[in-house]
């Protein structure tokens, strides 16, 4: 009945430190089936310790097994620790999920990715979809490690003042990361987003299907998070309404084109709607929904 998450995490950190090397990936894998009720029990302090580990060069991935662990805590610890979170429904899944994590470690090509954004005059960045961000002399977005062959998608919402005909620079980007292939050498890349304005296009701007698709997929993740919160409060009808509204949006888009991601999202939303019932919203269904949202927002939708 006792789960000492902090004790296990710090003991692992001590072991990793005995073999710590600059220029290599150093990571602790923490698996638990319970709640933090021994040692450090404060969620805030556990998340802070995970962040301190990451800051010292040792990342943390967390694995929740069964129905009794606290998924928000483990997800937040993995986020602060620069690693990954996994939901394990049954013990027979453990080998495959550990293999997935270790395979990711072997294929990691960049760590500590940050994107700095600076809008130009007359441009306001009103939102970032998919990743948390902070406002520090512009906007700063922290991204998880990137694997070989992986694509990260960041969606920005911009409010643009009326522009004259011609080419205009809207926003400046600066990407920084540690290149794992070059012994974690620091890399800094800069780019700008420009737009060409003409009288002909000003009234009817062109729409990009890929952008519309990913906007709706990220909105689906937000809708699921909202439905989980409502269900936690016993408002299953409210959760169902939120999911049904997003299902309608995704279904309308899916009817426009044959797209596997949209088809799978329609299926998942229907499944989540079925959970919005006092007898069906269980620890297991809640954890599965939360894990799907976590992967969806990190661009690893298939990691189930």
Helices and strands as residue ranges (DSSP letters): H 5-18, E 27-32, H 43-55, E 59-65, H 71-80, E 82-88, G 91-93, H 94-106, E 108-119, E 123-129, E 133-135, E 139-143, E 146-147, E 155-160, E 166-179, G 180-182, E 185-197, H 199-202, H 209-232, H 236-254, H 260-275, H 283-297
